[in-house]
Amino acid sequence: MHYHTIIIGLGGMGSATAYHIARRGQRVLGLEQFTPAHSNGSSHGHSRIIRQAYMEHPSYVPLLKRAFVLWDELAAHSDEDLLHLTGGIMIGRPDSDAIQGTLASVREHQLPHQMLDAATIRQRYPALTPSDDIVAVYEDNAGFVVPEAAVRTHLRLAQTHGAELHFQEAVTHWQANPAGGVTVTTAQGVYTADHLVITPGAWAPELLADMGLPLRVERRVLLWFAPIGGFAPFTEPNFPIYIWDCGDGVSFYGFPYHPSLPGIKVAIHTVGQICSPDSIERQLQAHDVESLQNLLRERIPALLGPMIHYETCMYTLTPDEHFVIAVHPDHPQVVIASPCSGHGFKFTPVIGEILADLAIDGHTKHDISLFSLRF
Ligand SMILES: Cc1cc2nc3c(=O)[nH]c(=O)nc-3n(C[C@H](O)[C@H](O)[C@H](O)COP(=O)(O)OP(=O)(O)OC[C@H]3O[C@@H](n4cnc5c(N)ncnc54)[C@H](O)[C@@H]3O)c2cc1C
């Protein structure tokens, strides 16, 4: 069987790409080394923040607006509890990267928002205890998606549109054929297609070794705590998603209560150990809990209750923490995507649309110049 496109990796990005290519009537084969919506990569852990006011760079905002439209569509086609719009706050000192970056994006794109001083933050969200020198930018267009539900829904819709998806089938080799097209090899078979999309997550350094991209894979730990005093102050719609810039390059983030687990999820964004998918320490280490509790003590003391669950995950980071999405420089029939750096999931549906554009049309109307092969 010959395909229009083969996709390597059916995590967050690959599952969305399979759907967007298949819905345009093209014959797709997706190859995934693990089971659907597994927890070995980067797209698990029950929640991912989505937001539009984007401290990382104002150029992401048009993509986020499109992503929000596609999240709504996906949620409407899902039989799972996929999308939660809770509002969101970015917290820090007025001169912090979080506040300055968020304000730059809301000003450039006229995004609706409110500035909150420390007293207002404490009054609106009694679980949060910022000191008087802290402010927040609030926006309504923020919340979280359930990543496993998003992956499952994209996979199911892709299959509905005729995509062929193989699980527990690792790709051992891919090559671009000199006469055009690609050949992809697994232990189970050899497949050919006109185009190849490679969405390998933390396996990118391995699968894209020929490109020498300066990608760094790092371990992150997600923790769930039983709050002291109960769940009420953390329950939707009274509690938002938040990212708290603590200064000195350290930030952590968290979510409202979600009934999938009897705890409140919170995690450090900025600090982790370099690893690979083979070498990552999956077990909890004492410092994982201590370093987070040190940040929570002055800021959200109710979360110093018992830790009830944890999961480990991998960030795949570029040096400037912007994504890489590009046509392979030597093989125009191959598209590669490493949209992580710890903030990629909220873009999943629009990246699926972009990768489908690149595979089918060779170009996209979305501005992806920030994600070029710039290293
Ligand atoms: C702890 C954590 C918290 C995060 N929080 C947020 C957040 O709040 N908001 C946000 O927007 N983003 C967040 N992110 C980032 C976001 O989750 C990632 O950008 C996104 O999951 C990356 O998706 P992916 O498809 O590139 O990788 P993955 O979902 O890991 O998919 C890659 C897939 O490729 C498969 N694969 C690799 N090699 C092969 C092979 N040889 N053969 C077959 N299959 C292969 C893997 O098995 C995997 O399924 C977070 C990430 C982590 C780790």
The ligand as a MOL file (V3000), in Angstrom:
LIG
                    3D

  0  0  0     0  0            999 V3000
M  V30 BEGIN CTAB
M  V30 COUNTS 53 58 0 0 0
M  V30 BEGIN ATOM
M  V30 1 C 5.2340 18.1910 32.3100 0
M  V30 2 C 4.8010 18.9340 31.1020 0
M  V30 3 C 3.9110 19.9870 31.2420 0
M  V30 4 C 3.5070 20.7190 30.1280 0
M  V30 5 N 2.5830 21.7050 30.2860 0
M  V30 6 C 2.1060 22.3580 29.2080 0
M  V30 7 C 1.0190 23.2600 29.3420 0
M  V30 8 O 0.4850 23.4540 30.4460 0
M  V30 9 N 0.5670 23.8830 28.2310 0
M  V30 10 C 1.1140 23.6630 27.0070 0
M  V30 11 O 0.6680 24.2780 26.0360 0
M  V30 12 N 2.1320 22.7760 26.8410 0
M  V30 13 C 2.6250 22.1170 27.9000 0
M  V30 14 N 3.6180 21.1850 27.7550 0
M  V30 15 C 4.2090 20.9490 26.4250 0
M  V30 16 C 3.3860 19.9810 25.6030 0
M  V30 17 O 2.8320 18.9750 26.3990 0
M  V30 18 C 4.2540 19.4370 24.4760 0
M  V30 19 O 4.6010 20.5380 23.6570 0
M  V30 20 C 3.5340 18.4000 23.6440 0
M  V30 21 O 3.0200 17.3770 24.4480 0
M  V30 22 C 4.5080 17.8090 22.6240 0
M  V30 23 O 3.7940 16.9040 21.8040 0
M  V30 24 P 4.5840 15.9920 20.7660 0
M  V30 25 O 3.5790 15.3850 19.8830 0
M  V30 26 O 5.7160 16.7720 20.1780 0
M  V30 27 O 5.2710 14.8770 21.7030 0
M  V30 28 P 4.6060 13.5130 22.2340 0
M  V30 29 O 3.1880 13.7410 22.5940 0
M  V30 30 O 5.5270 12.9460 23.2390 0
M  V30 31 O 4.5680 12.6130 20.9360 0
M  V30 32 C 5.7100 12.0950 20.3020 0
M  V30 33 C 5.3270 10.6810 19.9040 0
M  V30 34 O 6.2690 10.1530 18.9950 0
M  V30 35 C 6.3900 8.7710 19.2860 0
M  V30 36 N 7.6300 8.2790 18.6930 0
M  V30 37 C 8.8700 8.7760 18.9020 0
M  V30 38 N 9.7710 8.0510 18.1980 0
M  V30 39 C 9.0810 7.0970 17.5290 0
M  V30 40 C 9.4530 6.0400 16.6460 0
M  V30 41 N 10.7330 5.8170 16.3220 0
M  V30 42 N 8.4770 5.2550 16.1280 0
M  V30 43 C 7.1700 5.4600 16.4500 0
M  V30 44 N 6.7650 6.4310 17.3070 0
M  V30 45 C 7.7070 7.2290 17.8290 0
M  V30 46 C 6.3890 8.7510 20.8060 0
M  V30 47 O 6.1400 7.4770 21.3240 0
M  V30 48 C 5.3040 9.7630 21.1120 0
M  V30 49 O 4.0310 9.1520 21.2100 0
M  V30 50 C 4.0370 20.4310 28.8500 0
M  V30 51 C 4.9430 19.3660 28.7070 0
M  V30 52 C 5.3050 18.6070 29.8040 0
M  V30 53 C 6.2520 17.4780 29.6300 0
M  V30 END ATOM
M  V30 BEGIN BOND
M  V30 1 1 1 2
M  V30 2 1 2 3
M  V30 3 2 2 52
M  V30 4 2 3 4
M  V30 5 1 4 5
M  V30 6 1 4 50
M  V30 7 2 5 6
M  V30 8 1 6 7
M  V30 9 1 6 13
M  V30 10 2 7 8
M  V30 11 1 7 9
M  V30 12 1 9 10
M  V30 13 2 10 11
M  V30 14 1 10 12
M  V30 15 2 12 13
M  V30 16 1 13 14
M  V30 17 1 14 15
M  V30 18 1 14 50
M  V30 19 1 15 16
M  V30 20 1 16 17
M  V30 21 1 16 18
M  V30 22 1 18 19
M  V30 23 1 18 20
M  V30 24 1 20 21
M  V30 25 1 20 22
M  V30 26 1 22 23
M  V30 27 1 23 24
M  V30 28 2 24 25
M  V30 29 1 24 26
M  V30 30 1 24 27
M  V30 31 1 27 28
M  V30 32 2 28 29
M  V30 33 1 28 30
M  V30 34 1 28 31
M  V30 35 1 31 32
M  V30 36 1 32 33
M  V30 37 1 33 34
M  V30 38 1 33 48
M  V30 39 1 34 35
M  V30 40 1 35 36
M  V30 41 1 35 46
M  V30 42 1 36 37
M  V30 43 1 36 45
M  V30 44 2 37 38
M  V30 45 1 38 39
M  V30 46 1 39 40
M  V30 47 2 39 45
M  V30 48 1 40 41
M  V30 49 2 40 42
M  V30 50 1 42 43
M  V30 51 2 43 44
M  V30 52 1 44 45
M  V30 53 1 46 47
M  V30 54 1 46 48
M  V30 55 1 48 49
M  V30 56 2 50 51
M  V30 57 1 51 52
M  V30 58 1 52 53
M  V30 END BOND
M  V30 END CTAB
M  END
